Amino acid sequence: MDEATLILVCKKPAPGIGKQRLAANLGNGMTQKVAEALLACALEDACDWPGPVVIAPANVEDVDWARAFSAPIPSSVTIVPQVAGNLGQRLNALDQTLRAQGMKQLVFIGSDSPGLNTTDYAATRAALQHADIVLIPALDGGVVLMANRYAWPDLSALPWSSDQLGAALIDACRTAKQSVKTLGHGTDVDEMEDLVRLVTLLQRDSRPARCALLELTKNIISTLKIANA
């Protein structure tokens, strides 16, 4: 069985960078705190991953940050900065680079899906033994995890950041004659309602980064209620 590699595709949290739909409600400072807490959850998953890990920061300027950020991960870690382009172009380039380094089974995650757990990851690794593509769809029509054992088809024209992404990704893979397996549904955090949903989603999650995110979320919701009273 080939060893699966976890690829964390991420941005360095900074004011005004990413999560702008959240920032419209929370402001840049609080949104950065949320982004940092979400990224800590993804790091938690990388630390538990039973195999190689790749950290793919958005910019080559963030390689040193990514190296320091990934220091707690006990397994082998490779830093591969993303290229310019839309998300599809960046994923295609990452996929090509990693396969050139001999990696075959690749599991891509972002930094905004704290509901992912060890059961999801184990099911993904198992499904990759039989399916070419394994996806965990998001409730909003996107995806929270995308894994492959053969190169992705051209992803550049897909409707990224839309509720049509999941369906379009499946169609693109099947058009390329790749078998697709979907596993349940997950939640990513883009809007205020997604943040509110975390209170229920993480209520019984004992992982430390998830507990910290839950407390931050509760404090944000409480503060907003007071401000709007």
C-alpha positions in Angstrom: 0.0 0.0 0.0 1.4 3.4 -0.9 1.8 5.9 1.9 -0.6 8.8 1.8 0.7 12.3 2.1 -1.3 15.1 3.8 -1.1 18.5 2.0 -2.2 21.5 4.0 -2.9 24.4 1.6 -2.9 27.6 3.7 -2.3 31.3 4.0 -0.4 33.1 6.7 -3.0 34.8 8.8 -2.8 38.6 8.6 -5.2 41.6 8.8 -7.2 41.8 5.6 -5.9 38.5 4.2 -8.6 35.8 3.6 -12.0 35.3 5.2 -13.3 38.6 4.0 -16.9 37.5 4.3 -16.2 37.0 8.0 -14.3 40.2 8.2 -17.4 42.1 7.0 -19.1 41.1 10.3 -16.1 40.8 12.7 -13.5 43.3 11.4 -10.0 42.4 10.4 -8.5 41.9 13.8 -11.0 39.4 15.1 -11.1 37.6 11.7 -7.3 37.1 12.0 -7.8 35.5 15.4 -10.4 33.2 13.9 -8.0 32.3 11.0 -5.2 31.6 13.5 -7.5 29.3 15.6 -8.6 27.5 12.4 -5.1 27.0 11.3 -4.1 25.6 14.7 -6.8 22.9 14.1 -5.3 22.0 10.8 -1.9 21.8 12.4 -3.4 19.5 15.0 -4.5 17.2 12.2 -1.1 17.3 10.5 0.5 16.4 13.9 -1.7 13.3 14.0 -1.2 12.3 10.4 0.5 8.8 10.1 2.8 9.7 7.2 4.4 12.5 5.3 3.0 16.0 5.5 3.4 18.9 3.1 2.7 22.5 4.1 1.9 24.7 1.0 1.9 28.4 2.0 0.3 30.8 -0.4 3.5 32.7 -1.1 7.2 31.9 -1.4 7.8 34.7 1.1 6.0 32.6 3.7 8.3 29.6 3.5 10.2 30.5 6.8 6.8 31.1 8.5 5.6 27.7 7.3 8.7 26.0 8.4 8.4 27.4 11.9 4.6 26.8 11.9 5.1 23.1 11.1 7.8 22.5 13.7 5.5 20.5 16.0 4.7 18.0 13.4 6.5 14.7 14.3 6.6 13.1 10.9 8.5 14.2 7.7 7.5 17.6 6.5 8.1 19.3 3.2 7.4 23.0 2.5 6.2 23.7 -1.1 5.0 27.2 -1.7 2.1 27.7 -4.1 2.5 29.3 -7.5 0.5 32.2 -8.7 -3.0 31.7 -10.2 -6.4 30.7 -9.1 -6.9 27.8 -6.7 -7.3 25.3 -9.5 -4.0 26.3 -11.1 -2.2 26.2 -7.7 -3.6 22.8 -6.9 -2.6 21.4 -10.3 0.9 22.8 -9.9 1.2 21.4 -6.4 0.0 18.0 -7.6 2.6 18.0 -10.4 5.4 19.0 -8.1 4.6 16.4 -5.4 4.2 13.6 -7.9 7.6 14.5 -9.4 9.0 13.9 -5.9 7.5 10.4 -5.8 4.4 11.0 -3.8 1.4 9.1 -5.2 -1.6 9.3 -2.8 -2.3 12.9 -1.9 -4.8 14.3 0.5 -5.4 18.0 0.2 -7.0 20.0 3.0 -7.4 23.8 3.7 -7.2 25.5 7.1 -10.9 26.2 7.6 -12.6 22.8 8.2 -12.2 22.0 11.9 -14.9 19.3 11.8 -12.5 16.9 10.1 -11.5 14.1 12.4 -9.5 10.9 12.5 -12.5 8.9 11.2 -12.7 11.1 8.1 -9.0 10.7 7.4 -8.9 7.0 8.0 -11.9 6.6 5.7 -10.2 8.7 3.0 -7.0 6.6 3.1 -9.1 3.4 2.9 -11.2 4.7 0.0 -8.0 5.7 -1.9 -7.1 2.1 -2.2 -10.1 1.6 -4.6 -11.1 5.0 -6.0 -9.0 7.4 -8.1 -10.5 10.4 -6.4 -11.9 10.8 -2.8 -13.9 13.9 -1.8 -15.6 15.1 1.3 -18.2 17.6 0.1 -19.1 20.7 2.1 -22.6 21.6 3.1 -22.3 24.8 1.1 -21.6 22.9 -2.2 -17.8 23.1 -2.0 -15.4 20.5 -0.7 -13.5 20.2 2.6 -11.1 17.5 1.5 -10.0 16.3 -1.9 -7.7 13.3 -2.4 -6.3 11.6 -5.4 -4.0 8.8 -6.4 -3.6 10.0 -10.0 -3.0 13.5 -11.3 -5.9 15.9 -11.1 -7.5 16.9 -14.4 -7.3 20.6 -15.3 -8.9 22.4 -12.4 -8.3 26.0 -13.6 -11.8 26.6 -15.0 -13.8 25.3 -12.0 -16.1 27.7 -10.1 -13.9 28.0 -7.0 -15.6 29.7 -4.0 -19.1 28.9 -5.3 -21.8 26.5 -4.4 -21.2 24.7 -7.7 -17.6 23.7 -7.0 -18.3 20.2 -5.7 -20.5 19.1 -8.6 -18.1 20.7 -11.1 -15.1 18.9 -9.6 -16.8 15.6 -9.7 -17.8 16.2 -13.3 -14.3 17.1 -14.3 -12.8 14.0 -12.7 -15.4 11.7 -14.3 -14.9 13.3 -17.7 -11.2 12.4 -17.2 -12.2 8.8 -16.7 -11.4 8.9 -13.0 -13.5 7.1 -10.4 -14.9 9.3 -7.7 -15.8 8.3 -4.1 -17.6 10.9 -1.8 -17.6 10.5 1.9 -20.4 12.2 3.9 -20.4 15.9 4.3 -18.2 18.5 6.1 -18.4 22.1 7.1 -15.9 24.9 6.2 -15.9 28.4 7.8 -16.6 31.2 5.4 -19.7 33.0 6.8 -21.0 34.0 10.2 -23.5 31.2 10.1 -20.6 28.8 9.7 -18.9 30.2 12.7 -22.1 29.9 14.8 -22.5 26.3 13.6 -19.1 25.5 15.3 -20.7 25.8 18.7 -22.7 22.6 18.0 -20.1 20.9 15.8 -17.2 21.2 18.4 -19.2 20.9 21.6 -18.0 17.4 22.3 -14.6 17.6 20.6 -11.8 17.2 23.2 -8.9 18.1 20.9 -7.1 21.1 22.4 -7.1 23.4 19.3 -10.8 22.6 18.7 -11.5 23.5 22.4 -9.7 26.8 21.9 -11.6 27.5 18.7 -14.9 26.7 20.5 -14.2 29.1 23.3 -13.2 31.9 20.9 -16.3 31.3 18.9 -18.5 31.5 22.0 -16.8 34.7 23.1 -17.3 36.3 19.6 -21.0 35.3 19.5 -21.5 36.6 23.1 -19.8 39.9 22.2 -21.9 40.4 19.1 -25.1 39.7 21.0 -24.2 42.4 23.5 -23.2 44.9 20.8 -26.5 44.3 19.0 -28.7 44.4 22.1 
